[in-house]
């Protein structure tokens, strides 16, 4: 597989480590009244779609960027690659 | 020795002779021969014994699809089993041995299996050898392993070298037959960056095996001219002896190039290269493989595929037989008769299953239409055939053609399914095999030469246009018209003998019928139940006939029956090639500590810790047992001073305005109040509340920290911190960099550590100026910038001193020199371990991914007053039960006994089973200070059981010790020494 790094261009997937679903960015609020249940769901419940999937990859053998890769899990087609930091900000982290 | 079956013609160099041996028998061949063609030339028809029944077998094909002719090549560590004789290039001195027989190929005792064949049908090992159960491992399995099988490994290390490489191109053309050459030429002339790869050493594909001409010259000549032009183009790389074995995502292909397999010696060159090819576009021109027809006794030596028989004749000048018959269901078989007749060889008959084929053979050859071969005779070679009308013909070779199956494997590696094409009675690639992949030629069901040349040229021009090049003006080469008619015919039903489908795995039509009767009807089940299509040839000549028979049994179409899923590799790839240079010591990098040279010169014994080599202990003269060295190092350190290289701990430099906030969130304990110039122990949890890692973090400045991690987790913690920084809290101003390799760090421990360091450090490090848990920049030896941390893993008054790595080796020597007056010792990881167990510090054995802060006795460190990773889920009920495991100390009640790590705890008198298990001993050591064995371990409700006794049972070592539960802090529980 080839991942088109937003800063570095096309890189071989062997340079990356995989983490999982992009929802891992949505870490719950620790003060939430239902924090324990929400952290449980955050940590253990994830979708496993056949088709488009947004997922986290880490360019460990490169610039150490975390990336959000939109990949079709059936064809492995990579449709979009974003810097995870920017994606996280866009998802409302850091407010 | 003469070559009785060598006739005229062929693409071999008759001016040179190559001597080789088969089963010790000397033979000769010529450059340009394969081992198979040379064996046939020498009259060697029997070349191997079959896998299961030890049936005598001969050469069946002329290519990489060969099921029978598997031989053992070379000697000693170079020995390579299961080499297909049909693709082995002959070289001077080649030594080949046949496989799977005892004692010899000619007389194989194991052929008794053949008589037992009624008991060895499909799935026999699932049925016959089930009882009694314990017999499977002890009796049945070893016997089956010994009697069934292919080649034998030498059990020696492979002395050859293998390499890996990367290639990039616009267009990858796979296969250099008529379609591939045409395509590469068209695209290459237009300036496209082309790689064309072919498994053969001679480009041309079937052109070299057929007698057809192109533009008035022999097909092989045309191919040679094409290859020469491709070689001359700078933008084209024509790679011979290269098998593209797999198609992967995003236009990546795996290929093996055999660099020196065709030479007697590798002479220091890599034997094979594993290429990873990145191609914008790919064109699969892999041709087609001929398949057999199932009839009684169709496995006898010298029953071979019709295309192979004429291939040996046309390419190698070898007559597989002097009196040949052809059995076919399609037009291509007739060409074998024509080529043999033209060479002046005797063609007994053409037997065509079709009543009215629209093809004509050589005038004087008997055509027997609408007839079938029902039986054969002959043991070590075929002697006669019997036809459906009872006619018996004596022949010494039978050429069979059941039609052709496109080599569409590469188009299916990404799970595209093939489509059945009735016109050619074959599976062809499904539409749009993959983005950027096209097919052309026989692989696409184009079974005429004219069709292949046209399709290849069009595809090449198409690629040129796609890459924005001007389409080259090309004329289509002229070739003779030919037919490719076929009427599917799979199995001669009236045969009474066994009708073989898969020669390599000894699968017959009867096995398929049995599989069907027993409910294994899907092709995937059929494959697993009968072993059809397994092993080195993956059933290239057998699969389609077998699934056609399954289709007729189930009453469904062949298309619906489908094929098994094709997976890489297309042909076998040796493990050595996949490993490349990553073997032995080079399997992974070895990291050396900065003081490695010093330690090595000192005679240290090293241990691997992750990728690191660390000094384990430093023996001195007179010490004969490791414990003597370790005890001495511990005692010397606790009495005076010891020095240990601790560089391997992960070091992460953390800077930024929000660094403090960041640390407070990644550590479970509070970091908000850590002052500049101070160090704090930190415990990290995983988000699920399990303890993850620990270490110390020093605050060097307002916005500057340096964190240490355990050696084992250095990479993982760094990854996790980057995740937290970029994904969880992107708003924080914090930056990380790993400085593990940047700083050499040494623990200086013991009551005289301050005195020793005071000799080297410019700054005041008195207890008042530099108290326990202080840190700061220092100057060493008057000029070297360093960092000093007053932290202690040993429990002694101790420091860790860090200097830039380049000073590491001399720093060690300098510390030792300064320590001479204190009898300073270097100590290794064993003494380090003993001292931390004496002190009750958790390490990797305790932070094992199952234990919580509570288990470790650090429960109160987990702050619930702040947001930090893991604190919410650490509150889970199950993880906070009152009788949770607690880390405790253990000592044998009989002080003379020894505890062993891994022992499990049981109450006295209770059965040693899972229900009664109370915990386990995670670390154990001999304490030279206390003079007895000590241990750390987890035990239920341990904190309330001090003074209690348990059995530490270690059934693996056959040992049971009665142990007393004590505080994990065996030494100086108040910590007076380290504050002193």
Interface residues (C-beta under 8 A of the other chain):
Chain A: X1 X2 X13 X17 X19 X24 X25 X27 X28 X30 X31 X35 X36 X39 X40 X42 X43 X56 X58 X60 X64 X65 X66 X75 X76 X77 X78 X83 X84 X85 X86 X88 X89 X93 X94 X95
Chain B: X248 X249 X250 X251 X252 X278 X414 X435 X687 X688 X715 X719 X722 X723 X726 X727 X728 X729 X730 X731 X732 X867 X871 X872 X873 X875 X876
